[in-house]
Amino acid sequence: MNLQNLPGPRIPVRLPVRLPVRLPSSATGGLMAVTSMSAIQLGLALSIPLTDQLGALGATGLRLGWAGLLLLILVRPRLRDFAARNLGACALLGAVSAGMMLFFMLAVTRLPLGTASALEFLGPLAVSLYGPGRGRKYWTVLAALGVLALTEPWHGGIDPVGAGFALAAAGCWAAYILLTQHVGDTVTGLNGLAISMPVAGIIGLLVAAPSQLSRVTWPLLAAMLGLALLGAVLPFVLEFLALRRLTTSAFGTLMSVEPAIALLAGLFVLGQMPGLAPAVGVLLVVSAGVGAVRSGVRPAADPADPADPADPAEPIDPAEPTDPADPAAVPREPSAGQFV
């Protein structure tokens, strides 16, 4: 029997529409940041044994040089597409990126990986202090307590030179967070990163050359290429995308998870056994990181603004039904801070 031939009004039958499940922007940014931190710490732990052959500056400079070359080839930015102001910001971002990685590698040759990472976290912690809201201050205090537990200053005996290198890396990291978000908001796509990383690579190679690079062999060159992909290209791209979705304050507090990741990398890769206080610090900083993700999404900007990098709302087809009871007729909300 053909039901369409029966008398009476025809009622259109709509199949259920399964909308794609999308993670909140803050959760996506948090996942990117954690993945980036894991790749950085694993790459650092694997790079430390190579410092015996290349030195701390040689290993870092070679890794930065590979990363800059790879991004330049993959993205192929055109200088004519940059305003002079944005080009200067990209170059400055490259300089602080190089400083952050060079100082930190010098620190981990004198300090345990977890301790150096905890001291470096003071940079993002300082950024998070300027965030809005009382809840943000609460997570910042919790993260600070975790850093104290990880560093155990009451025991003394921390190498002062290593601590100085770690604090210098912290200052570079604070500037890196602010500049990365600025470049990500003003330069389309990965073009900003494709300019900043070659600048970082040139600085790293200039600092390491010629004495540190005279011992480079083909096997070492290949190993540093892999470590550049793992510990530089992937993390910088992920952090670049994460800062499109999180406030600088939330991103800085979320970075509190990195000392915990560094502690685990030092344990499993380098055999650096943490004590009870560092274990408590891990719990504190992870709690602070989770709290930062829950309150750290960047506010959505006006989709009508053409200069806004947020993904504009999809236009509504006038031919489509506009019945509010129809789930398929309800337009989707634009995602805040979606990467272009």
NORWOZI-V598738 format. One record per helix or strand of 3 or more residues. SS is the DSSP state (a for helix, b for strand). FROM is the first residue (numbers start at 0). TO is the last residue. If there is no record, write none. Layout:
# NORWOZI-V598738
{{SS/FROM/TO} {SS/FROM/TO}}
This chain:
# NORWOZI-V598738
{{a/2/4} {a/24/47} {a/50/74} {a/78/80} {a/83/107} {a/112/119} {a/121/127} {a/133/150} {a/152/154} {a/159/185} {a/190/207} {a/211/214} {a/217/241} {a/247/253} {a/256/267} {a/275/293} {a/326/328}}
